[in-house]
Structure formats: C-alpha cells, structure tokens
Amino acid sequence: MKKLMFIALLALTAAPAFAQPTGSSGAKPAAAATGEMADGEVRRIDKSRGTVLLKHGEIKNLNMGGMTMSFKFKDPKMAEQFKEGDKVKFTAEQKGEDLIVTSIRKAP
C-alpha cells in the first residue's frame, strides 16, 4: 500500500515538470505569427561562426525577457552588414537548442 501511494504521489508531483506550455490549439504565440521584432544592440559578431552576441529587450515569441546572449544567424552572410554597437531590430526562433536570428535590420 505504501509503495502504491508513493508511486501516485510521485506521478502527481512529476507531471507539471513534463507539461508543455502550449495553447489549446498548440499554435505558436501571436508574436511569432506577426513577426514582431525585438530591439537589440550588437555586442560582438563572429563571422567565422555566423553568430552574434546581442543585448536585447523582450522577445515575445520566445517568452524571453531582456538579456545579453548569443544567436546564430539563419544565413551567415547576415553578419556582413553589422558592427559592434549597431542598434538593431530582429526576429528570432528556437530550433532545438539553437536560437536563430531569422531577420535583422539596423534600427532607425
């Protein structure tokens, strides 16, 4: 009996850890569909790796607050048009464990 209660308790406490935060339809949040751009500042570019270190504001479609972190460019050639200190607007998505900048432009 104790073993059965332990298993039931374990199942109840572990279930939330496996929950996926999706809407009722399983669709991506509206920000992803509208392509809402996040604000950022280029801190470092590694052209050989096709990555950019961005200090950024909220990225709504990724449920991510502002921070400084590295992203991969969807197309490494995107790195050619930016330098450290540039203010940018960008969109990003997550593929597996990688965060990918899918579009980026200089901010006005």
Residue, then its C-alpha position, 0 to 999 in steps of 0.5 A: m500500500k505504501k509503495l502504491m501511494f508513493i508511486a501516485l504521489l510521485a506521478l502527481t508531483a512529476a507531471p507539471a515538470f513534463a507539461q508543455p506550455t502550449g495553447s489549446s490549439g498548440a499554435k505558436p504565440a501571436a508574436a511569432a505569427t506577426g513577426e514582431m521584432a525585438d530591439g537589440e544592440v550588437r555586442r560582438i559578431d563572429k563571422s567565422r561562426g555566423t553568430v552574434l552576441l546581442k543585448h536585447g529587450e523582450i522577445k515575445n515569441l520566445n517568452m524571453g525577457g531582456m538579456t545579453m546572449s548569443f544567436k546564430f544567424k539563419d544565413p551567415k552572410m547576415a553578419e556582413q552588414f553589422k558592427e559592434g554597437d549597431k542598434v538593431k531590430f530582429t526576429a528570432e526562433q528556437k530550433g532545438e537548442d539553437l536560437i536563430v536570428t531569422s531577420i535583422r535590420k539596423a534600427p532607425 
